């Protein structure tokens, strides 16, 4: 029994009490630390919740602001798109007007050139570089200048239409991106903490190289808007230019066309007057030819009528030359017969009047031929100017396109 009481493996009662007190103290300390940690945790949870809610609220506000900003630029882009589309449609009608005006100049140019070619067929003195030809050459030059101007303006219009469509394309693409971005942000704004399909996305925090700054984002749309405004203003200026060109060219061409027609009418009247005078002269020449022919016939008859008397006188002389002896006397009868024969012979031999009359007749005949040829020249000129040219020019119509 003494040996059992003296066993060294057993603790003293005081140690037992000390151990119990230590357990109690340690437990109370651990409990206190745990309670502090719990209190801190709840404080931290509450702080995190408030911070999270505030941050999410700020993000929601920024998301709402971003939506409004996108809507603003989307409206701006839509307005510019409508304007540029309208201006392009109007410019297309102006292009059609230019094309019609250009086509409308081709026929008058062909007619002017044909008139110049036809008038090369004039002959003789009528082949003259007259006022009609001068105005026709001027008309052809005016038409060629107008065609060149309209051609250049048409090219400029096509280029402006291309630039408008380029601006429209940029606006369309920007609007398409804005629509997509707004759809995405609308979806993001609709998400809540209780929304289905929300997931962890570890890669979402990565910033790829194609991100742009807000300033660059604004600048991009602003550049598209400014380009659309610029092309719209260019279109407005070009439309005013086209209106002025079409109006001025139509007026210039109409004035020149009327000037050509006036000179044609004046020339035709002038040639008709000249032809009428030539015909009057020809009638006079024809009358004179008839008169001269009668005169020649009378002269020839007068000469023929003298053959009888000269024969009688010469026969008498011949017979009286056979008087015998002293009867062969140079008496007054013989002297008169000699004078008669000499006078008649002399008158017969004097054919100057007849020769002159025949020469005058030949000259009159040449004048007749010359006048007839000149009348034919005038008839040819009148046919060219009045029939070929003026009738062809009746189809010329200068319109305001």
C-alpha positions as CSV (number, residue, x, y, z in Angstrom):
1,X,0.0,0.0,0.0
2,X,2.9,2.4,0.9
3,X,4.4,1.6,-2.4
4,X,1.2,2.4,-4.3
5,X,0.9,5.8,-2.6
6,X,4.4,6.8,-3.5
7,X,3.9,6.2,-7.3
8,X,5.6,9.1,-9.2
9,X,3.4,8.8,-12.3
10,X,0.4,10.3,-10.5
11,X,-0.1,14.1,-10.4
12,X,-0.6,16.2,-7.3
13,X,-4.1,17.5,-6.6
14,X,-2.8,21.0,-7.0
15,X,-1.6,20.2,-10.4
16,X,-5.0,18.9,-11.3
17,X,-6.6,22.2,-10.1
18,X,-4.0,24.1,-12.1
19,X,-4.6,22.1,-15.2
20,X,-8.4,22.7,-14.9
21,X,-7.8,26.5,-14.4
22,X,-5.6,26.6,-17.5
23,X,-8.2,24.8,-19.6
24,X,-10.7,27.2,-18.5
25,X,-8.5,30.2,-19.2
26,X,-7.4,28.9,-22.5
27,X,-11.0,28.2,-23.5
28,X,-12.2,31.6,-22.4
29,X,-9.3,33.2,-24.4
30,X,-10.1,31.2,-27.5
31,X,-13.8,32.0,-27.1
32,X,-13.0,35.7,-26.8
33,X,-10.7,35.6,-29.9
34,X,-13.4,33.7,-31.8
35,X,-16.1,36.2,-30.8
36,X,-13.8,39.1,-31.9
37,X,-13.1,37.3,-35.2
38,X,-16.8,36.7,-35.7
39,X,-17.6,40.4,-35.0
40,X,-14.8,41.5,-37.4
41,X,-16.1,39.1,-40.0
42,X,-19.6,40.5,-39.8
43,X,-18.2,44.0,-39.9
44,X,-16.1,43.0,-43.0
45,X,-19.1,41.2,-44.6
46,X,-21.2,44.3,-44.0
47,X,-18.5,46.6,-45.4
48,X,-17.9,44.4,-48.4
49,X,-21.7,44.2,-49.1
50,X,-22.0,48.0,-48.9
51,X,-18.9,48.5,-51.1
52,X,-20.1,45.9,-53.6
53,X,-23.6,47.4,-53.7
54,X,-22.1,50.9,-54.1
55,X,-19.7,49.7,-56.8
56,X,-22.4,47.8,-58.6
57,X,-24.6,50.9,-58.4
58,X,-21.9,53.1,-59.8
59,X,-21.3,50.6,-62.6
60,X,-25.1,50.6,-63.3
61,X,-25.1,54.4,-63.5
62,X,-22.1,54.4,-65.8
63,X,-23.7,51.7,-67.9
64,X,-26.8,53.8,-68.1
65,X,-24.7,56.9,-69.0
66,X,-22.9,54.8,-71.6
67,X,-26.3,53.7,-73.1
68,X,-27.4,57.3,-73.3
69,X,-24.1,58.3,-74.9
70,X,-24.4,55.5,-77.5
71,X,-28.0,56.5,-78.2
72,X,-26.9,60.1,-78.6
73,X,-24.2,59.2,-81.2
74,X,-26.6,56.7,-82.8
75,X,-29.1,59.5,-83.3
76,X,-26.4,61.8,-84.7
77,X,-25.2,59.1,-87.1
78,X,-28.8,58.3,-88.1
79,X,-29.5,62.0,-88.9
80,X,-26.3,62.3,-90.9
81,X,-27.1,59.1,-92.7
82,X,-30.6,60.3,-93.7
83,X,-29.1,63.6,-94.9
84,X,-26.3,62.0,-97.0
85,X,-28.8,59.4,-98.4
86,X,-31.1,62.3,-99.4
87,X,-28.3,64.3,-101.0
88,X,-27.1,61.3,-102.9
89,X,-30.5,60.6,-104.3
90,X,-30.9,64.3,-105.3
91,X,-27.4,64.2,-106.8
92,X,-28.4,61.1,-108.8
93,X,-31.2,63.2,-110.4
94,X,-28.7,65.9,-111.2
95,X,-26.5,63.3,-112.8
96,X,-29.4,62.2,-115.0
97,X,-30.0,65.8,-116.0
98,X,-26.3,66.1,-116.9
99,X,-26.5,62.9,-119.0
100,X,-29.6,64.1,-120.8
101,X,-28.1,67.5,-121.5
102,X,-24.9,65.8,-122.7
103,X,-27.0,63.6,-125.0
104,X,-29.1,66.5,-126.1
105,X,-26.0,68.3,-127.4
106,X,-24.8,65.5,-129.7
107,X,-27.6,65.9,-132.3
108,X,-27.2,69.7,-132.7
109,X,-23.4,69.2,-133.1
110,X,-24.0,66.6,-135.8
111,X,-26.4,68.9,-137.5
112,X,-24.0,71.9,-137.4
113,X,-21.2,69.7,-138.8
114,X,-23.5,68.4,-141.5
115,X,-24.5,71.9,-142.5
116,X,-20.9,72.9,-142.8
117,X,-20.3,69.8,-145.0
118,X,-23.4,70.5,-147.1
119,X,-22.3,74.1,-147.6
120,X,-19.0,72.9,-149.0
121,X,-21.0,71.8,-152.1
122,X,-21.7,75.5,-153.0
123,X,-20.0,76.4,-156.2
124,X,-18.6,79.4,-158.0
125,X,-18.8,82.7,-156.3
126,X,-21.3,81.3,-153.8
127,X,-18.5,79.2,-152.1
128,X,-17.8,82.1,-149.7
129,X,-16.9,82.2,-146.0
130,X,-20.1,84.1,-145.2
131,X,-21.7,85.0,-141.9
132,X,-23.7,81.8,-141.9
133,X,-20.5,79.7,-142.1
134,X,-18.9,81.9,-139.4
135,X,-21.9,81.3,-137.1
136,X,-22.0,77.6,-137.9
137,X,-18.3,77.2,-137.0
138,X,-19.0,79.2,-133.8
139,X,-22.0,77.0,-133.0
140,X,-19.9,73.8,-133.4
141,X,-17.2,75.3,-131.2
142,X,-19.8,76.3,-128.5
143,X,-21.3,72.8,-128.6
144,X,-17.9,71.1,-128.4
145,X,-17.1,73.3,-125.4
146,X,-20.4,72.6,-123.7
147,X,-20.0,68.8,-124.3
148,X,-16.5,69.0,-122.7
149,X,-17.8,71.0,-119.8
150,X,-20.7,68.7,-119.2
151,X,-18.4,65.7,-119.4
152,X,-16.1,67.1,-116.8
153,X,-19.0,68.0,-114.5
154,X,-20.5,64.5,-115.0
155,X,-17.2,63.0,-113.9
156,X,-17.1,65.3,-110.9
157,X,-20.7,64.3,-110.0
158,X,-19.9,60.6,-110.3
159,X,-16.9,61.2,-108.0
160,X,-19.1,63.1,-105.5
161,X,-21.7,60.3,-105.5
162,X,-18.9,57.8,-104.8
163,X,-17.6,59.9,-101.9
164,X,-21.2,60.3,-100.6
165,X,-21.6,56.5,-100.7
166,X,-18.3,56.1,-98.9
167,X,-19.4,58.4,-96.2
168,X,-22.7,56.5,-96.0
169,X,-20.9,53.2,-95.8
170,X,-18.8,54.5,-92.8
171,X,-22.0,55.7,-91.1
172,X,-23.7,52.4,-91.8
173,X,-20.9,50.4,-90.3
174,X,-20.6,52.8,-87.3
175,X,-24.4,52.5,-86.7
176,X,-24.2,48.8,-87.0
177,X,-21.5,48.7,-84.3
178,X,-23.4,51.1,-82.2
179,X,-26.6,49.0,-82.5
180,X,-24.6,45.9,-81.4
181,X,-22.9,47.8,-78.6
182,X,-26.2,49.2,-77.4
183,X,-27.8,45.7,-77.5
184,X,-25.0,44.3,-75.5
185,X,-25.1,47.1,-72.9
186,X,-28.9,46.8,-72.7
187,X,-28.5,43.2,-71.9
188,X,-25.8,44.0,-69.4
189,X,-28.0,46.6,-67.7
190,X,-30.8,44.0,-67.4
191,X,-28.6,41.6,-65.5
192,X,-29.0,41.3,-61.7
193,X,-27.4,39.2,-59.0
194,X,-30.3,36.8,-59.3
195,X,-30.3,36.6,-63.1
196,X,-29.8,33.1,-64.6
197,X,-26.9,32.3,-66.8
198,X,-24.5,34.6,-64.9
199,X,-21.2,32.7,-64.7
200,X,-17.6,33.2,-63.6
201,X,-15.4,34.4,-66.5
202,X,-11.8,34.3,-65.5
203,X,-10.7,35.6,-69.0
204,X,-13.0,38.6,-68.8
205,X,-10.4,40.7,-67.1
206,X,-7.9,40.4,-69.9
207,X,-7.6,43.6,-72.0
208,X,-7.0,42.7,-75.6
209,X,-5.0,44.9,-78.0
210,X,-8.0,46.2,-79.9
211,X,-9.5,48.2,-77.0
212,X,-9.7,51.9,-77.8
213,X,-9.9,54.8,-75.4
214,X,-13.2,56.7,-74.9
215,X,-11.6,59.7,-76.7
216,X,-10.7,57.6,-79.7
217,X,-14.3,56.2,-79.6
218,X,-15.7,59.7,-79.8
219,X,-13.2,60.8,-82.4
220,X,-14.1,57.8,-84.6
221,X,-17.8,58.7,-84.8
222,X,-17.1,62.4,-84.9
223,X,-14.8,61.9,-88.0
224,X,-17.6,59.9,-89.7
225,X,-20.1,62.7,-88.9
226,X,-17.7,65.4,-90.1
227,X,-17.0,63.5,-93.3
228,X,-20.7,63.1,-93.9
229,X,-21.2,66.9,-93.3
230,X,-18.4,67.7,-95.6
231,X,-19.6,65.5,-98.4
232,X,-23.2,66.9,-97.9
233,X,-21.9,70.5,-98.2
234,X,-19.9,69.5,-101.3
235,X,-23.0,68.0,-102.8
236,X,-25.0,71.1,-102.1
237,X,-22.3,73.2,-103.8
238,X,-22.1,70.8,-106.7
239,X,-25.9,70.9,-107.2
240,X,-25.8,74.7,-107.4
241,X,-22.9,74.5,-109.8
242,X,-24.7,72.0,-112.0
243,X,-27.9,74.2,-112.0
244,X,-25.8,77.2,-113.1
245,X,-24.0,75.2,-115.8
246,X,-27.2,73.7,-117.2
247,X,-29.0,77.0,-117.3
248,X,-26.1,79.0,-118.8
249,X,-25.2,76.4,-121.4
250,X,-28.8,76.1,-122.5
251,X,-29.1,79.9,-122.8
252,X,-25.8,80.1,-124.7
253,X,-26.7,77.3,-127.0
254,X,-30.2,78.7,-127.6
255,X,-28.8,82.1,-128.5
256,X,-26.2,80.7,-130.8
257,X,-28.7,78.4,-132.5
258,X,-31.0,81.4,-133.1
259,X,-28.1,83.4,-134.4
260,X,-27.4,80.7,-136.9
261,X,-31.0,80.5,-138.0
262,X,-31.2,84.3,-138.4
263,X,-28.1,84.3,-140.6
264,X,-29.5,81.4,-142.6
265,X,-32.8,83.3,-143.2
266,X,-30.9,86.5,-144.1
267,X,-28.6,84.6,-146.4
268,X,-31.5,82.8,-148.1
269,X,-33.3,86.1,-148.6
270,X,-30.0,87.7,-150.0
271,X,-29.5,84.8,-152.4
272,X,-33.1,84.9,-153.5
273,X,-32.9,88.6,-154.2
274,X,-29.7,88.0,-156.1
275,X,-31.3,85.2,-158.1
276,X,-34.3,87.4,-158.8
277,X,-32.1,90.2,-160.1
278,X,-30.2,87.7,-162.2
279,X,-33.5,86.3,-163.6
280,X,-34.5,89.9,-164.4
281,X,-31.2,90.5,-166.2
282,X,-31.6,87.2,-168.0
283,X,-35.1,88.2,-169.2
284,X,-33.6,91.5,-170.4
285,X,-30.8,89.7,-172.2
286,X,-33.3,87.3,-173.7
287,X,-35.4,90.2,-175.0
288,X,-32.3,91.9,-176.3
289,X,-31.2,88.7,-178.0
290,X,-34.6,88.4,-179.7
291,X,-34.3,92.1,-180.7
292,X,-30.8,91.6,-182.0
293,X,-31.8,88.5,-183.9
294,X,-34.5,90.5,-185.6
295,X,-32.0,93.3,-186.3
296,X,-29.6,90.8,-187.9
297,X,-32.4,89.3,-190.0
298,X,-33.4,92.8,-191.1
299,X,-29.8,93.7,-192.0
300,X,-29.4,90.4,-193.9
301,X,-32.7,91.1,-195.7
302,X,-31.7,94.6,-196.5
303,X,-28.5,93.3,-198.0
304,X,-30.4,90.6,-199.9
305,X,-32.9,93.1,-201.2
306,X,-30.0,95.1,-202.9
307,X,-29.1,92.2,-205.2
308,X,-31.9,93.0,-207.7
309,X,-31.1,96.7,-208.1
310,X,-27.3,96.1,-208.5
311,X,-28.0,93.5,-211.1
312,X,-30.3,95.8,-213.0
313,X,-27.7,98.6,-212.8
314,X,-24.8,96.4,-213.9
315,X,-26.9,94.9,-216.7
316,X,-27.8,98.3,-217.9
317,X,-24.2,99.4,-217.9
318,X,-23.2,96.2,-219.6
319,X,-25.8,96.7,-222.3
320,X,-25.1,100.4,-222.8
321,X,-21.4,99.6,-223.2
322,X,-22.4,98.1,-226.6
323,X,-23.7,101.3,-228.0
324,X,-22.1,102.0,-231.3
325,X,-19.6,104.7,-232.2
326,X,-20.4,108.1,-230.9
327,X,-23.4,106.8,-229.1
328,X,-21.0,105.3,-226.6
329,X,-21.4,108.5,-224.7
330,X,-20.6,109.0,-221.0
331,X,-23.9,110.7,-220.5
332,X,-25.8,111.5,-217.4
333,X,-27.5,108.1,-217.6
334,X,-24.2,106.3,-217.7
335,X,-22.8,108.5,-215.0
336,X,-25.9,107.8,-212.8
337,X,-25.7,104.1,-213.5
338,X,-22.1,104.1,-212.5
339,X,-22.9,106.0,-209.3
340,X,-25.8,103.7,-208.6
341,X,-23.6,100.5,-209.0
342,X,-20.9,102.0,-206.9
343,X,-23.3,103.1,-204.2
344,X,-25.1,99.8,-204.0
345,X,-21.9,97.8,-204.2
346,X,-20.4,99.9,-201.5
347,X,-23.5,99.5,-199.3
348,X,-23.5,95.7,-199.8
349,X,-19.8,95.5,-199.0
350,X,-20.3,97.6,-195.8
351,X,-21.2,94.7,-193.5
352,X,-19.8,96.4,-190.3
353,X,-23.3,96.8,-188.9
354,X,-24.1,93.2,-189.5
355,X,-20.8,92.0,-188.1
356,X,-21.3,94.2,-185.1
357,X,-24.8,92.9,-184.7
358,X,-23.6,89.3,-184.9
359,X,-20.8,90.1,-182.4
360,X,-23.3,91.6,-180.0
361,X,-25.6,88.6,-180.4
362,X,-22.7,86.3,-179.5
363,X,-21.9,88.5,-176.5
364,X,-25.5,88.4,-175.5
365,X,-25.5,84.6,-175.9
366,X,-22.5,84.4,-173.7
367,X,-24.1,86.7,-171.1
368,X,-27.2,84.5,-171.3
369,X,-25.1,81.4,-170.5
370,X,-23.3,83.2,-167.8
371,X,-26.5,84.4,-166.2
372,X,-28.1,80.9,-166.5
373,X,-25.1,79.3,-164.9
374,X,-25.1,81.9,-162.1
375,X,-28.8,81.3,-161.5
376,X,-28.1,77.6,-161.3
377,X,-25.4,78.4,-158.7
378,X,-27.9,80.4,-156.7
379,X,-30.5,77.6,-157.0
380,X,-27.8,75.2,-155.7
381,X,-27.0,77.4,-152.8
382,X,-30.7,77.9,-152.0
383,X,-31.3,74.1,-152.1
384,X,-28.3,73.6,-149.7
385,X,-29.3,76.4,-147.3
386,X,-33.1,76.3,-147.4
387,X,-33.8,72.7,-148.1
388,X,-30.9,70.6,-146.7
389,X,-29.7,72.8,-143.9
390,X,-32.7,74.9,-142.6
391,X,-35.2,72.0,-142.8
392,X,-32.7,69.8,-140.9
393,X,-32.2,72.5,-138.3
394,X,-36.0,72.5,-137.6
395,X,-35.4,69.3,-135.6
396,X,-33.0,71.1,-133.2
397,X,-34.6,71.6,-129.8
398,X,-32.7,73.2,-127.0
399,X,-34.3,72.1,-123.7
400,X,-33.7,73.2,-120.1
401,X,-32.6,70.0,-118.4
